[in-house]
Amino acid sequence: QVRLEESGGGLVQAGGSLRLSCQASGSISRINVMGWYRQAPGKQREWVASISSGGSTNYADSVKGRFTISSDNAKNTYLQMNNLKPEDTAVYYCKARKTDWEGVQYDYWGQGTHVTVSS
């Protein structure tokens, strides 16, 4: 099992910055991708950014150039969010994808951290 705990959310004015953290514990070996997702009120959860164990990163178009994902060997994953906009308001979730020796993938989610951006 992998346990994920997010932190760093809060209230910030438009144009401001926040840094989210995701701490992974438990059986973290064979985690090959860490990702951040978000869910705004009344909307479906959407992918924000991801980082592979090799360090490759990908971003949703809506956050490209403003958000940066980084990781310390999957134990700690961060999302630096700059130039925040009211539409970034959401609950942000961390996800770990683990692949076992048979190639079966497992996804683990944290409980989420709230981000509110005021205009």
Backbone hydrogen bonds, N-H to C=O, Kabsch-Sander energy under -0.5 kcal/mol:
donor,donor_aa,acceptor,acceptor_aa,energy
3,R,25,S,-2.8
5,E,23,Q,-1.8
7,S,21,S,-2.1
10,G,114,H,-0.9
12,V,116,T,-2.6
14,A,118,S,-2.6
15,G,84,L,-3.1
16,G,13,Q,-2.3
18,L,81,M,-2.1
20,L,18,L,-0.5
20,L,79,L,-2.6
21,S,7,S,-2.8
22,C,77,T,-2.3
23,Q,5,E,-2.7
24,A,22,C,-0.6
24,A,75,K,-3.2
25,S,3,R,-2.3
27,S,1,Q,-3.0
28,I,26,G,-1.7
31,I,28,I,-1.3
32,N,30,R,-0.6
32,N,97,R,-2.4
33,V,97,R,-1.4
34,M,51,I,-2.6
35,G,95,K,-2.8
36,W,49,A,-3.0
37,Y,93,Y,-2.8
38,R,46,E,-2.6
39,Q,91,V,-2.1
43,K,40,A,-2.3
46,E,38,R,-3.3
48,V,36,W,-2.8
49,A,36,W,-1.7
50,S,58,N,-2.1
51,I,34,M,-2.9
52,S,56,S,-2.5
53,S,32,N,-2.0
55,G,52,S,-1.9
58,N,50,S,-2.0
60,A,48,V,-2.7
63,V,60,A,-1.6
64,K,60,A,-1.2
66,R,63,V,-2.4
67,F,63,V,-2.3
68,T,80,Q,-2.4
70,S,78,Y,-1.8
72,D,76,N,-3.1
73,N,71,S,-0.7
75,K,72,D,-1.7
76,N,72,D,-0.7
77,T,22,C,-2.4
78,Y,70,S,-3.1
79,L,20,L,-2.3
80,Q,68,T,-3.0
81,M,18,L,-3.3
81,M,79,L,-0.6
82,N,66,R,-2.0
82,N,80,Q,-0.6
83,N,15,G,-0.6
84,L,16,G,-2.4
88,D,85,K,-2.5
89,T,86,P,-1.7
90,A,115,V,-2.0
91,V,39,Q,-2.2
92,Y,90,A,-0.6
92,Y,113,T,-3.1
93,Y,37,Y,-2.8
95,K,35,G,-2.8
96,A,108,Y,-2.5
97,R,33,V,-2.8
98,K,96,A,-0.5
98,K,106,Y,-2.9
99,T,30,R,-2.0
100,D,98,K,-0.5
100,D,104,V,-2.7
103,G,100,D,-2.1
106,Y,98,K,-2.8
108,Y,96,A,-2.5
110,G,94,C,-2.0
113,T,92,Y,-2.0
115,V,90,A,-2.6
116,T,10,G,-2.8
118,S,12,V,-2.4
118,S,116,T,-0.6
